[in-house]
Amino acid sequence: MTSAVPPSDALGCPVPIARFVARTDLAVVALQHVVAYPAGCAFTVHLGIRRGSLDQATWDGIGESHAGGFRGASDDSLQFRVGRGSLTEIGGGASYDDRRYRGDRQLWLSPLPAGPFEFSVEWRKVGLARTATTIDGQAIVEAAARAEPYWPTPPRPPRP
């Protein structure tokens, strides 16, 4: 079963990841945790950038493209990928000033991974080439089995 978004009536089960996916002199992408549901899982990704030697136009482009909306993919935009399944951006936010950018992304993967899988990020605008890490899909599947609905399914009335 596939789903484009997490269920609105279930308590997912968290899986701690706490791993840097990529780290350069200017940029950090960290996968904090995954929340597992029967039909998929939601990733929480943290982003950090130091301005360093980035020129004003590039710096403004980073902040404007992620604080308050997304302009869509381009060759140098922030991109996430998985080895299998469908990955959809479902939320996030960002803030920045003259020196630092901080952002968060929520990504939905469906269906659940059957085993180990690759999660990768690429953000050429900040000098981040495609970098990947392997995630334990079995731990996510096991956590999904512990997700619970907010309300139990009401009993069916007896048949006459």
C-alpha positions in Angstrom: 0.0 0.0 0.0 1.4 3.4 -0.9 0.3 6.8 0.4 1.4 10.4 -0.5 1.2 11.7 3.1 1.4 10.4 6.7 -2.0 9.4 8.2 -3.7 12.1 10.1 -5.3 9.7 12.6 -2.3 7.6 13.8 0.6 7.9 16.2 3.7 6.8 14.3 6.6 5.2 16.0 10.0 7.0 16.0 13.2 5.4 14.8 16.3 7.4 15.9 18.9 7.9 13.1 21.0 10.9 14.3 23.4 10.8 11.4 25.2 13.3 9.2 24.3 12.5 5.6 26.7 15.2 4.3 29.1 17.7 5.9 31.3 20.2 4.1 33.1 23.4 5.1 29.8 25.3 4.4 26.9 22.9 4.6 25.5 20.2 6.9 22.7 17.8 6.1 21.7 15.6 9.1 19.0 12.9 9.2 17.6 13.2 12.7 14.9 10.5 12.9 12.2 8.7 11.0 8.6 8.3 12.2 7.2 5.0 10.9 3.5 4.2 9.9 2.1 1.1 8.3 2.0 2.7 4.8 5.3 4.7 4.9 7.6 6.8 7.0 8.4 10.5 7.6 12.0 11.7 7.7 13.1 14.7 9.6 16.2 16.3 8.0 18.1 19.3 9.4 20.0 21.7 7.1 22.7 24.2 8.1 24.8 26.5 6.0 27.6 28.9 6.9 27.9 31.8 4.4 31.6 31.6 4.2 32.7 32.8 0.7 29.3 32.7 -0.9 28.5 35.9 -2.8 25.5 38.0 -1.9 23.4 36.8 -4.9 24.0 33.1 -4.1 23.4 33.6 -0.4 20.1 35.5 -1.1 19.0 32.8 -3.5 19.5 30.1 -0.9 17.5 31.9 1.7 14.7 33.1 -0.7 14.3 29.6 -2.3 13.7 27.9 1.0 12.3 30.4 3.5 8.7 30.7 2.8 8.3 28.4 -0.2 10.0 26.2 -2.7 10.5 27.2 -6.3 10.9 23.6 -7.6 13.9 21.5 -8.6 16.7 22.8 -10.7 20.2 21.5 -11.3 21.6 23.3 -8.3 18.6 23.0 -6.0 18.5 20.9 -2.8 17.6 17.3 -3.8 16.9 14.2 -1.8 16.7 10.7 -3.2 16.1 7.1 -2.1 17.2 3.9 -3.7 13.6 2.6 -4.0 10.1 3.9 -3.2 8.6 7.4 -3.7 10.0 10.3 -1.7 7.8 13.4 -1.3 8.5 16.6 0.5 5.7 17.2 2.9 6.8 20.2 5.0 9.6 22.2 6.4 10.8 25.7 7.2 13.9 27.8 7.3 15.4 31.0 8.6 18.6 32.8 7.7 20.5 36.0 8.4 23.7 37.5 7.0 25.9 34.5 8.2 23.9 31.4 8.8 21.0 29.4 7.3 19.0 26.8 9.2 16.3 24.7 7.8 14.3 21.6 8.4 12.6 19.3 5.8 10.0 16.6 6.4 10.0 13.9 3.7 7.5 11.1 3.2 8.7 7.7 1.8 6.2 5.2 0.6 5.9 2.2 0.6 8.0 1.1 3.6 11.5 -0.1 2.7 11.9 -3.8 2.7 15.5 -3.8 3.9 18.6 -1.5 3.9 18.3 1.4 1.5 20.3 4.4 0.3 19.2 7.9 1.3 21.1 10.6 -0.6 21.3 14.4 -0.8 22.8 16.8 -3.4 22.9 20.6 -3.2 25.3 21.9 -5.8 24.5 25.5 -5.1 26.4 25.2 -1.7 29.1 22.9 -3.1 27.5 19.6 -1.9 28.0 16.8 -4.3 25.7 13.8 -4.2 26.4 12.0 -0.8 24.6 9.0 0.5 24.1 6.9 3.6 22.6 3.5 4.1 19.5 3.3 6.4 18.2 0.2 8.2 14.9 -0.3 6.5 14.1 -3.3 8.8 14.2 -1.1 11.9 11.6 1.2 10.2 9.4 -1.8 9.3 9.5 -3.0 12.9 8.7 0.4 14.2 5.7 0.7 11.8 4.2 -2.4 13.4 4.1 -0.5 16.7 2.3 2.6 15.2 -1.2 3.0 16.7 -4.4 4.6 15.5 -5.7 7.5 17.5 -9.0 5.8 18.0 -9.7 2.1 18.0 -11.9 0.9 15.1 -15.5 1.0 16.3 -17.1 -2.4 16.6 -19.4 -3.5 13.9 -23.0 -3.7 14.9 -24.3 -7.3 15.1 -26.0 -8.6 12.0 -29.7 -9.4 12.4 
